[in-house]
Amino acid sequence: MTTTANELSYRIEQKRNINGAFPGPKSQALAERRSAVVAAGVASGVPVYVEDADGGIIRDVDGNSFIDLGSGIAVTSVGASDPAVVAAVQEAAAHFTHTCFMVTPYEGYVAVAEQLNRLTPGDHAKRTVLFNSGAEAVENAVKVARLATGRDAVVAFDHAYHGRTNLTMALTAKAMPYKTNFGPFAPEVYRMPMSYPFREENPEITGAEAAKRAITMIEKQIGGDQVAAIIIEPIQGEGGFIVPAEGFLPALSAWAKEKGIVFIADEVQSGFCRTGEWFAVDHEGVVPDIITMAKGIAGGLPLSAITGRADLLDAVHPGGLGGTYGGNPVACAAALAAIDTMEQHDLNGRARHIEELAVGKLRELAAELSAGGRSVVGDIRGRGAMLAIELVQAGSKEPNAELTKAVAAACLQEGVIILTCGTYGNVIRLLPPLVISDELLIDGLEVLAAAIKANA
């Protein structure tokens, strides 16, 4: 049974509160210290420093409380200080913080692998390897695919984001800020057209037709028998929360299977109840050969994983996969507790409830703006608690990055943290913690709606 908002409990008050101008004096002092020691290339979207966080609230060092509609980019799905995760971390750290699983292994790593093999799509024999970050998981998924197939080419898609390492930068589509001046990049990466329903030249194109378009290009430019892997986010994240047309993913997956190509679903952002299912591919019954995971997996601790067909992962020679910190015992304990919280509170159901509440509010906003001749909401899309609003110039599909930036700034002034994204910088993405209360979510959405109306 889905946990209702009234059944959730919180350690700090779930209410936004701005005590005056911010950043406040303590945050400003920390910013000065930071500028002297932290590289300028590390940017932060919000100019305050966090003191505490719980449920749907982030509190800064000056006592301001903000509604969190970003979850640390889809990480704190169970909340930033879930009691079960905190207790598990404390217990694990009291025994040992590290031994390196490749030297002296421990049960926690095995237990996490058992859970991931159970939760990921498909009833085939599976194997799991644990790492630290989403990019590291993607790198290793590609390594496995290349070794197992004996091929080199990897296919990625327009608007994709897969990470900041050399190979994952090559897979990522957006130049600035992720790729500019960081090349040369890893070779044998090819980019194909994504299904982007809102921006298709032919709005009637089906998912299957969009898949055929990509497949035709792969066959012409590379040759299906040369491709080691197709990697795709089932719902694209940084690219703009793009949900491909129904049928796109199944058609790609079926063709990959026919050609002996490893189909990799990058669920780093969309996994672990975020879309109302354990994984976004579950919405269309797609069973990937390998699935990459991170972000929401461990309640905020650094952990990532790949889970895939046993024959693929077992093809790698002993010592070919691993890493010093991969599957850290404290992170494994956090992951087991986070997964237990997701199941106990049916956070898949909570995500679907959040979608129902939020999409209703956003559609009301779009209708009101359209009736007033200010139709700046081009598209509302997403699944579960992974939702987006694409903002455009009124009456067109021209991206409106300026409005998007202004809306984010206006929301922050009112105590609501939202994230932006998109190839064109014109998408507001909503990633609230799945444990946010209905009242707090509605308050945040009303602030967002007012900001859009005031700036449109």
JONOR-V325869 format. One record per helix or strand of 3 or more residues. SS is the DSSP state (@ for helix, = for strand). FROM is the first residue (numbers start at 0). TO is the last residue. If there is no record, write none. Layout:
SS,FROM,TO + SS,FROM,TO
//
This chain:
@,4,6 + @,24,36 + =,49,53 + =,56,59 + =,64,67 + @,70,73 + @,82,94 + @,106,118 + =,125,130 + @,133,148 + =,152,156 + @,165,170 + =,188,191 + @,196,198 + @,206,220 + @,223,225 + =,226,231 + @,247,258 + =,261,265 + @,279,283 + =,289,292 + @,294,297 + =,303,308 + @,309,312 + @,328,343 + @,346,370 + =,376,382 + =,385,391 + @,400,412 + =,418,420 + =,426,429 + @,437,454
//
